[in-house]
Amino acid sequence: MRVMGVDPGLTRCGVGVVEGSPGKRLHLVHVSVVRTAPDEDAALRLLGIESGIESLMEEFRPDAVAVERVFSQHNVRTVMGTAQAAGVAMLAAARRGLPVALHTPSEAKAAVTGNGRADKAQVSRMVTRLLSLEEAPRPADAADALALAICHVWRGGAQQRLAHAQRSRIEEAARAERERLAARTRGGSVQ
């Protein structure tokens, strides 16, 4: 199974792709960070994130997408931007008919370190070890995206069966969206 993990953010959106299955060795496919300028208009930043994620999905063709579940933080402005970036990643996956799983930061930390309260350095070290990397992915957003992907691969079993069951609904919605967009392109009326 190939999973794309997305650590959403408006300035730095971590993206990591891993391949593997529960109980088997994991392989790094790709890791990067989609960046936007903090002084740009929010709509343009979201467009930049969408474009970056879309091109990575096209290039690496994941089977599923794992996105960090946004939770309330002290800074409402930060959480809003993070939630918007998460929504963009979910939308891009839905367009392709890919199942999306939301994992909390503590779930991802527990999956890779055994401790849901692990700090960023511990997560980075374990991601490096689990993927047999020569050096830790930087910045931390990249390591967090890989941890989300690893978490999703390892949760396997029941969650994968549920995702498979939902896939047909998602694929149908993606097909309908493509038809709607094609009708608009042909000049037809879109409702």
Secondary structure by P-SEA (a helix, b strand, c coil): cbbbbbbccccbbbbbbbbbcccbbbbbcccccccccccccaaaaaaaaaaaaaaaaaaccccbbbbccccccccaaaaaaaaaaaaaaaaaaaaabbbbbbbcaaaaaaaccccccccaaaaaaaaaaaaccccccccaaaaaaaaaaaaaaaacaaaaaaaaaaaaaaaaaaaaaaaaaaaaaaccccc
